[in-house]
Amino acid sequence: MNRDIIEKFPNQRKRQKDFKCSIGFAMTVIGSKWRAIILWHILKNDPIRYGELKKSIPNISHKVLSQELKSLEMDGLIERIAYTTIPPKVEYIPTDRGKSLENILTELCLWGKKYMNS
């Protein structure tokens, strides 16, 4: 892994040491119950506000959504844009790193549909 990326995202250094296999590392980044779903909605509705995201994923709690958004931002997959307006406005957009997962998530979605219908 590129040293600049590790220094920019210090959580990745620890996770990288935990796995000998790159798929294990990748799954720690996108593999929680909600992360891929959240990222999928951000990719498909760029930009998206918190309330719209919550409506798109009704079974997720506010606490978990907030925690996962912070984690996705710390991992460099999304960017949080806060506007200094009244009332305050926040939008989430995918970063280039997040966008690089779009094809993978699309394939997972297609596989899931096929598997659910078999």
TIMI-734503 format. One record per residue (C-alpha): residue in one letter; x, y, z; residue number from 1. Coordinates in nm, 2 decimals. Layout:
  res       X       Y       Z    n
    a       X       Y       Z  NUM
...
***
This chain:
  res       X       Y       Z    n
    m    0.00    0.00    0.00    1
    n    0.12    0.35   -0.08    2
    r    0.30    0.51    0.22    3
    d    0.12    0.85    0.15    4
    i   -0.22    0.68    0.18    5
    i   -0.12    0.51    0.50    6
    e   -0.01    0.83    0.65    7
    k   -0.32    1.01    0.54    8
    f   -0.55    0.73    0.67    9
    p   -0.37    0.60    0.99   10
    n   -0.65    0.34    1.06   11
    q   -0.54    0.16    0.75   12
    r   -0.20    0.08    0.89   13
    k   -0.35   -0.13    1.18   14
    r   -0.60   -0.30    0.95   15
    q   -0.34   -0.38    0.69   16
    k   -0.12   -0.55    0.96   17
    d   -0.43   -0.76    1.07   18
    f   -0.45   -0.94    0.73   19
    k   -0.22   -1.13    0.51   20
    c   -0.49   -1.14    0.24   21
    s   -0.60   -0.82    0.06   22
    i   -0.97   -0.94    0.05   23
    g   -0.97   -0.95    0.43   24
    f   -0.84   -0.59    0.44   25
    a   -1.10   -0.48    0.18   26
    m   -1.38   -0.63    0.38   27
    t   -1.28   -0.44    0.69   28
    v   -1.32   -0.12    0.48   29
    i   -1.66   -0.20    0.32   30
    g   -1.78   -0.51    0.49   31
    s   -1.99   -0.40    0.79   32
    k   -2.36   -0.46    0.78   33
    w   -2.43   -0.11    0.66   34
    r   -2.12    0.04    0.50   35
    a   -2.16   -0.09    0.15   36
    i   -2.53    0.00    0.15   37
    i   -2.46    0.36    0.27   38
    l   -2.18    0.40    0.01   39
    w   -2.41    0.26   -0.26   40
    h   -2.67    0.52   -0.19   41
    i   -2.41    0.80   -0.18   42
    l   -2.28    0.68   -0.52   43
    k   -2.62    0.67   -0.67   44
    n   -2.75    1.00   -0.53   45
    d   -2.44    1.22   -0.54   46
    p   -2.47    1.46   -0.35   47
    i   -2.70    1.33   -0.08   48
    r   -2.81    1.49    0.25   49
    y   -2.83    1.31    0.58   50
    g   -3.21    1.31    0.59   51
    e   -3.24    1.17    0.23   52
    l   -2.99    0.90    0.32   53
    k   -3.18    0.80    0.63   54
    k   -3.50    0.78    0.43   55
    s   -3.32    0.56    0.17   56
    i   -3.22    0.31    0.45   57
    p   -3.51    0.31    0.69   58
    n   -3.39    0.02    0.91   59
    i   -3.07    0.19    1.02   60
    s   -3.06    0.38    1.34   61
    h   -2.94    0.75    1.35   62
    k   -2.65    0.65    1.58   63
    v   -2.53    0.37    1.35   64
    l   -2.57    0.59    1.04   65
    s   -2.37    0.87    1.20   66
    q   -2.10    0.63    1.31   67
    e   -2.07    0.46    0.97   68
    l   -2.06    0.80    0.78   69
    k   -1.77    0.91    1.01   70
    s   -1.59    0.58    0.94   71
    l   -1.64    0.61    0.56   72
    e   -1.51    0.96    0.58   73
    m   -1.21    0.86    0.79   74
    d   -1.13    0.59    0.53   75
    g   -1.14    0.84    0.25   76
    l   -1.44    0.69    0.07   77
    i   -1.68    0.98    0.12   78
    e   -1.65    1.35    0.18   79
    r   -1.87    1.55    0.41   80
    i   -1.95    1.90    0.29   81
    a   -2.09    2.14    0.56   82
    y   -2.25    2.46    0.44   83
    t   -2.26    2.76    0.67   84
    t   -2.63    2.83    0.62   85
    i   -2.93    2.86    0.85   86
    p   -3.05    2.60    0.90   87
    p   -2.72    2.41    0.87   88
    k   -2.69    2.19    0.56   89
    v   -2.46    1.89    0.52   90
    e   -2.41    1.68    0.20   91
    y   -2.21    1.36    0.14   92
    i   -2.03    1.29   -0.19   93
    p   -1.81    1.00   -0.29   94
    t   -1.44    1.06   -0.32   95
    d   -1.24    0.91   -0.61   96
    r   -1.15    0.62   -0.38   97
    g   -1.52    0.57   -0.31   98
    k   -1.61    0.59   -0.67   99
    s   -1.36    0.32   -0.75  100
    l   -1.59    0.08   -0.56  101
    e   -1.89    0.15   -0.78  102
    n   -1.84   -0.14   -1.02  103
    i   -1.77   -0.38   -0.74  104
    l   -2.08   -0.27   -0.55  105
    t   -2.29   -0.30   -0.87  106
    e   -2.17   -0.65   -0.92  107
    l   -2.25   -0.74   -0.56  108
    c   -2.60   -0.59   -0.61  109
    l   -2.66   -0.80   -0.93  110
    w   -2.53   -1.11   -0.76  111
    g   -2.75   -1.05   -0.46  112
    k   -3.06   -1.01   -0.68  113
    k   -2.98   -1.33   -0.87  114
    y   -2.91   -1.52   -0.55  115
    m   -3.23   -1.39   -0.38  116
    n   -3.44   -1.50   -0.68  117
    s   -3.30   -1.85   -0.70  118
***
